[in-house]
């Protein structure tokens, strides 16, 4: 159940970013971002799965929170911070002061 919830959150996030990039930039940019998110998810899940195999047995912490759910939870936390910086950080450049002052 936890696995399905994390997959659902990723699906909603992909739809949001796809639509946002399509509206703000272009359709090709939205497909590139779709590929980026999918690639990071698959590679990240493989890395976190191999990491949790070293420390946690197959059963994990219970029937609903097995090793795969733990791997996906770790991945979701890491992705949250990465995507927060990558997509949602304010990327405004400081405006250069004009030498003549404020001209209207």
N, C-alpha and C positions, 0 to 999 in steps of 0.2 A: 504494500500500500504506500509506503514511503517512497519507494522507487517510482511508482506511477505519479505521485505528487511532484517529485523533482523533475521528471520528464515533462509533465504538464507545465510547470513553471518555465522550463526551457523553451517549450513550444510557444507559450505566450510571449516570452521575451523575444524570440526570433520573429514572430509576427509584428511585434511593436517596432523593433529595429528595422525590419524590412520595409514597413510602411513609412516610418520616419525618414529613412534614407531615400526612399522613392519620392516622397514629397519634397524634401529639401534639396536633393542632389539629382539623381537619375536612376533609372531602372537598373543599369549595369552596376552602379554603386551599391544598390540594395542586394543584388545577387552576390557581389563580392563580400559584403558583410555577412550574408547568409552562409557562404562558404567558410568564412573565418570563424564564425560561431560554431558551426558544425565540426570543423576541424579541431578547434580548441576543446570542444566537448569530448570528441572521441579519443584524442590523444591524452587529454587530461584524465579521463576515466581510466584509461590503460595505465597511466602512471600512478594514480592513486590506488588502483586495484593491486598493482604489484607492491606498493608501499604497505598497504594494509595486510597483504598476505604474509608479510614478515612478522607482524605483531599480533594479529587477531585470527582466531580459528574460524572455520567455515560457518559455524552457528552464529558467531557474532555476539550480540548482547540480548538476543531473544528471537522469537519467531518472526517478528515484524522488522527487526533492526539487525539484519544479518550483515555479513562482510560487504556485500554489494551496496547495501543502503548506507553503510558507514563511508564507503568510498565515494558514493555520489554526494553525500553530505559534505565531506571534505572538499570535493570538487566544487560544489555550489558556493561554499564560503570563499574559496580562492577566486572563483569566477566573479563573485559579487564585487570584491575589491578591485579586480582587474577591470571589469566593465564599468565600474563607477568612475575610475580614472580615465578609461579610454573613451567612453561615450558621453559621460555626464559632467565632466569637469569643465568649468568655465574657461574657454580657450580664447578669451578676449585679449588682444594685444593692447598694451598701454598706448593711448593716443599721444602723438607727438604734439608738443605745444607749438603753436605758430608764433613766430617772432613778432608779428604785428599785433598780437593780442587776439581778442575774440571779435572776429568780423562777422556781422550779420548781414 
